[in-house]
Amino acid sequence: MNLVLTAEQQELRAAVRSFLGTASPLAKVRRDMDSEQGYDPEVYRRLTGELGLAGLVVPEDRGGAGAGHAELAVVLEETGAALLPGPFLATTFAVILLTELGDKELLPGVTAGTTIATVALDADRVLNGAEADVILVIDGGEVRAVRGGDRTPLTTLDPTRRQARAALDSGEVVGASEAAVARARDLFAVALAAEQLGVLRATLDAIVAYSKIRVTFGRPIGSYQGVKHKLADMHCRLEQAESIVRFAAWAADESAGELPAAAALAQAYVGRACFETARDSLLLHGGIGFTWEHDAHLYYKRAKSDEVLLGPTRVHRTRLADLLEL
């Protein structure tokens, strides 16, 4: 087991970070989230089609890159740090599910970016449900593809990622396998944890930088013991979250037997750690952090939205305890 990024993974991280820094900086994120579509289709097209990031975990014989979930985690950490608007995470979930089911019909279009797909984790709030061409509905071990139907956009906490209520009582069966669906759910948890790690890291970086330049009573706020303690706690959360995500991604690629517990651990710890860090960062920024013009509240909202996306923390803690027979 190696929890340190390889040279190739570091190059992938640098490439994705550079692309997002140019194509989707936070100033553009704000413009895109307020647009009619809620994201920039050209950025999404380049991520999926030009860079091929949607097909990272798809086998080469099905048109993908044949990479692993460790590489996917690296990408999602960067999209999380950049607060990337749009359906990339939803597409990632769909690609994971279709790949595990062995689908060959929908998958090529989704990985190429010509078809936007999402997975209905909850019929009342489908991730990018209004923008998706196809909604994948899990019913036990069966998966249906719903095209069209009633889609009602929702007003949600996180303005950088839209959700919708959708009618999901129809659709064609694209696959059926309880084992594949169960594994896909665990892989969703790992993927989401990777995004949460990126949000956590960016949040900590921002408040550390701010604590060096914000001066009160003639001293940078970072020199005060109370602030130092908060920053130290946040750093510890980051270190633990990174280790958990790296382990979970490794298990996804190398140790199927350890994946369920690793996925449960990832959501039991990383989601809460991400939100607590975003909350503390908001508080340490003081009054400016609560203003619309500052980015701290956007990270806070993404952190809270992600924390509950796959269910409350207690659900994952209970599952982890059951898996470990505690």
N, C-alpha and C positions, 0 to 999 in steps of 0.2 A: 504494500500500500504506500502510495506517495501522495501526500496532501499539498505538495508544493507545485505550483504551476510549472509546466515544462516551457522550454524556450519557444516552442511553436504556439502554445497557449498564451504566452505573454505577447507574442507578435499579434495574435488574433485580438487580444484585448486592446493593444495599442491601435490597431487598425480600426476597430469598432469605435473606440473612444475618439479618435481623430475624425472619423466620418460624422459622428453625432455632434461633435463640437463645432463642425462647420455647417452641417445640414440641418441641425435641430438644436441650436443653443437655447438657453432658457428664455431669452427675449422672443424667439420664434415660437417656443412652446406656448407662451402666453397668447400670441396672435392666433396660433392654430387652434387652441382649445376654445377660443371664442368664435371661430369660423363656423359656417353652416355645417360642415362635415365633422368638425371637431379634431381634424388632423390633416396633415399634408399627404395626399395620395402619392405624390411624386417621391417623397422620402420613403414611404412604405414600399413603393415599387422598386426603388433602388435597394432597399434592405433585403427584400425577398428575391427579386429577379436578378439584379446586377451583382449583389454580393452573395446571394444564395444562402442567406442566414436562416431562412425558414426551413430549409431542407437539410440542416446539419446532421440530424440523427436519422435521416432517411437513408436506407441502404443504397449503394451506388447502382445496383441493378434495377432500382425503382426511381432513378433520376436524382438521387440525393448526393450528399457529400460523403456519407458513410462515416461521419465522425461520431463522437460519443456525447453523452450527457454532461461530461466534464467540460467539453467545449461549449455546449449549449449554455451551461451555467455561467461561463465567462462572458458570453454575449449578453445574457439577461441581466447580469450584474451591471453592465454598462448601460443598457437601456433603462434600468431602474434608476441609476445615478443621474441620468439625463432627463428623467421624468418624461420619456418618450410618449407622446400622445398617439392614439390610434390603436388598431387591432393586432399589433404584433404579438402580445402575450396570448390573446384569444386564438390567433392563428397557431401559435406554438402548441397550445393545448390540443387543438384540432389535429395538427400534424402528428403529435404523440399518439393520440387515440387511433387515428387511421393507420399509422405505422404498426401499432401493436395488433390491430385487427387484420393486417395483411392486405389492406385495400389497395387496389391499383387503378380505380376509376376516378375518384375524387382527388386523390393525393397529388398527382402531377400539377393540376391547376392551382391547388392551394400552396404548394411549395414554390411555384413559379410566381405567385402573387397575382395571378389573373382571376382567381377565385378567393374571396374572403370567407373564411369559415370560423365558426366559434363552437364552443361546447356549452350546452345549457346546464350549468351547475345548479341553477334555480330558475324555474319558469317565470318567477316574478321579477327577476333582475338578471337578464342574460348579458354577459360581457360583450359589448359592441354588437348587441342584437339587432339594432336598426341598420347598421352598416353591413352586416354579414349577408353574403349571397346564400349561404347554407348554415343552418343551425343543426349541430349533431346532438341528438337527444338520447341519453342513456336510460334504458328501461330494463333494470336487472342486468342480464348479460347481453341484451340486445341493443344495438345502436341504430337509430333511424336518422335519415337526413331530411330535414324540413326546408323546403324552398318556399319563399313567399309567405303568405298568411299575414295576420294582423301583427304589427310591430308598433309598440307605443314607447317612444323615447321617455326616459325618466330623468328627473332632476335629482342628482346624487351628490354626496359629499365631495367627491373627487372630480374637479372640472377637467382634469387631464385625461380621463378615461370614461367613456360613456357606457351606459347600460340601458336596457330596454326590457319591457314586458312583452312576451311573445306568445302567440297561440301555437301550441306544440302537440296537437292531437292528431297529426297526420304524418306523412313522410314515408319514404321508402327505406327498407332495411338494407344497411350497408355492411353489416357484419354481426356476428353473435358469438361471444366467448366470454364467460364470466372471468376466466383467468386473465384474458387480455385487458378487460375493463378494469379489473382490480389492480393490475400492474400499471395501467395508464393513470389511474387515480393517484398512485404513489409517485409516479413521475411528474404529475401536475404539482404535487406538493414540493418536490425538489426544485422544479422550475420556478415556482412562485418564491420559494425561499431564496433562490439566487437573485431574483429581482429585489427582494426585501433587503438582502445584504448590500446591494448597490445603493439603495435608498439610505440605509444606515450609514454607509461609508461617506456618502456625499454630505449627509447631514452633519456628521462629526467634523468633516473637513471644513465645512462652512463655519461652524461655531468656534472651532479652534482658530481659524483665521480672524474671525471677528473679535475674539477675546484678546488678540494681540494688538489690535488697533483702537478698540473702544476704551477710552480713558475716563475714569471717574476719580475725583479727588487727587488728581495728579498722577494716577497709576493706571496701567492697563488692567482691565478687569480680570485678565488671566493670571495676574499676580496675587489675587486674593485666594485665601485657602479654601473658602467655600466653593468657589468656581473651580479650583484645581480638583477638588474631590469629585465634583460632578463630571468633569472632563475625564477623570481617571475611570470612573464607573462606566462612562460611555465607551471608552477605549476597551475596557474589559469585555463589554457586550460585543463589540466588534470582533475581538480576537476569538471569542467563543463561537460567535455566529459563523465566522469564516471557516473555522475548523469543522463545524457541523455541516455546512453546505458542501465543503470539499469532500467530506466523508460520504455524504449522501449521494453526491454525483459519482463518486468512485463506486459505491455500492450499485448504483443504477447500471453502470457499465460492466462491473467485474464480479459482483456478488449478489445474485438475485435473492438469495436467502436472507440477506441482511437488509435488503431494500425496504421492506415494510416498516421495520423499527426505525431505520434511518430517516425515512420520509416522515413518520409520525414525530420523531424528535425534531426534525427541521421545522415543522409547523408549530410544535409545542413551544419551541424556544425562540426561533428567529423572528417570527411575526411579532411577538410581544416585545422582544429586544429592540426591534426596529421602531415600533411605535413609542416605546419609552424614551428612546434616544431622540426621536423627532419632537416629542413633547418637551423634554428637557432643553433641547436646542431652542425651541420657541420661547421658553421662559427665560433662558440666558440671554437671548437677543433683546429682552426687555420690550418696551412699548413698540419699537419699530418692527419687531417680529410679528406683531398682530395686525400690521397694516397690509392692505391689499397689494401695495407696491413691492413688498418684500417677498422673497421666495420661500421663506421658512414655513409659511402656512401651507404652501403647495406640497412640500415634503411631508408635513404633518398629515394632510388629508390623504395623500397616497399611502402613507404608512398605515393609517387607520382602515382605509378601504381594503388594502391587501390583507390586513390582519384577520378580517372576518370573511374573506372571499371564499375560503374552503371550509368555513365553519369556525365557531369560537374556539379559543385556545383550550378550553377544558375538554372538548371533544378529542383533540389530538393527545392531550395528556392522558386521558382515560384509555385511549387506544394503545398508547405506548406502554402504559402499565399492564394492560392485558397481554400485549405481545411479550413483555418481559416476565409475565406471570408474577407480578408483584402484589 
